[in-house]
Amino acid sequence: MVVGSTSTAKSDFMKPELTIVLPAYREEATIEVCLHRLVKLLDDKGISFEARVVVDGPGDQTASMVRAFPDSRVSVIELERNTGKGFAVRRGFEDCTTEFIGFIDADLDLHPEGLAIALDLLKSSGPQVGGAIGSKVHPKSNVEYPLSRRVISSFYKKFVKIGFSLDLNDTQTGLKVFRSEAIDKVLPTLKCNGFEFDLELLCKLARNGFLFIEIPVDLDYKFKSTVNIRTGIKALVSTFWLAIYLRRN
């Protein structure tokens, strides 16, 4: 269910080439600064865009702050309840009319310049390349985040390598850009609402014959990590069931 959805897409002479979806949950402390940062970066790079902030449930003033943002290229979709990042991104993907579409975590701990890098690579690649995927383990990545996240992330990547036939080193980094035609082929089949959405999306794109390019990211976590052994085990269990689901469907 969606409430309070606003659409302020650019209506004049130039159709944007890129739609950016920003899943957001209780981001009132940073959303305004992050949006200014995102818009400036994309304008400086000469990228025509629309940005859709999908607020994943009530709880603070994030949606109101996005509505008040002074740029018509930024719109907000407000979800009735907290459902998960995957559901939020899927909702943001709907009815996309641009040639390229991607997503980035709304807190911009991942530097948005990665979006420009991803878009340039896709535009210079053949149509069989369906997406440019941010990777924390890319040799040119600059990554700063807590040791607990590093350990759990490393173990998770090894688990994914064993359980899924994907030629990727990192499936979970929250910066990705795709060809919209690739997303259109798989969007109706996507089921995951949580963090495992990324993995389901990539697996189903690969099944449809699309290839991926991994790109470097700059990442600097600015918040206290909530990842621990308990959440790590929960992630592994969810991913295990996703592997079974994908084998059956």
Disulfide bonds with the S-S distance in Angstrom:
none
